[in-house]
Amino acid sequence: MADTTVKIDSETRDRFAAIAAARGQSMRAYLAELAIDEENQIKLGKATAAFREVIAQPGVAEAFDAEFGGLPATPHTTHRAA
């Protein structure tokens, strides 16, 4: 893979460098990971939108609940001594 240069302002470069250093990564490794994470967020957003569109159709949510048992019961709040 060939290297390339991206022009950004020095404040942004320094912020990326500080984040990478705090994570124990090179800036190259951090930016590569950041790109993958952002791609995954975009895909997750599209999948979420598609799921919401499907379950908005009449009867689908009820059929889903019938097939998979619905949402888990909300746990009761327990009181514990601090």
C-alpha positions in Angstrom: 0.0 0.0 0.0 1.4 3.4 -1.0 1.7 6.2 1.5 -0.1 9.5 0.9 -0.1 12.9 2.5 -3.2 14.6 3.8 -3.1 18.3 4.6 -4.8 19.2 7.9 -4.3 22.1 10.2 -1.7 21.7 12.9 -4.3 21.8 15.7 -6.1 18.8 14.3 -2.8 17.0 13.7 -1.8 17.6 17.3 -5.2 16.3 18.5 -4.9 13.1 16.5 -1.3 12.7 17.7 -2.4 13.1 21.4 -5.2 10.7 21.0 -3.0 8.1 19.3 -0.3 8.5 22.0 -2.9 8.1 24.8 -4.0 4.9 23.2 -0.4 3.7 22.7 -0.7 3.8 19.0 1.1 5.4 16.1 -1.0 8.1 14.3 -1.0 5.8 11.3 -2.5 2.9 13.3 -5.0 5.2 15.1 -6.2 6.8 11.8 -6.6 3.3 10.2 -8.6 2.1 13.2 -10.7 5.3 13.2 -11.5 4.8 9.5 -12.7 1.3 10.1 -14.8 2.3 13.1 -16.4 5.1 11.2 -17.2 2.7 8.3 -18.8 0.3 10.7 -20.9 3.1 12.3 -22.2 4.1 8.8 -23.1 0.4 8.1 -24.7 0.1 11.5 -26.8 3.2 10.9 -28.0 1.9 7.6 -28.9 -1.5 9.2 -30.7 0.2 12.0 -32.7 2.4 9.6 -33.6 -0.7 7.5 -34.7 -2.6 10.6 -36.8 0.3 11.8 -38.4 0.5 8.4 -39.3 -3.2 8.4 -40.7 -3.3 12.0 -42.8 -0.2 11.3 -44.9 -2.3 8.9 -48.2 -3.5 10.4 -47.9 -6.8 12.2 -44.2 -7.2 11.9 -43.3 -6.1 15.5 -46.0 -8.4 16.9 -44.8 -11.3 14.8 -41.2 -10.7 15.9 -42.3 -10.6 19.5 -44.3 -13.8 19.1 -41.4 -15.6 17.4 -38.6 -14.4 19.8 -40.5 -13.8 23.0 -40.6 -10.1 23.0 -38.3 -7.8 25.0 -36.8 -9.1 28.3 -38.6 -8.1 31.4 -37.3 -4.9 33.1 -35.3 -5.9 36.2 -36.7 -4.7 39.4 -34.7 -2.1 41.2 -33.1 -3.6 44.3 -32.1 -1.4 47.2 -28.6 -2.1 48.6 -26.7 -0.5 51.3 -23.9 1.7 50.0 
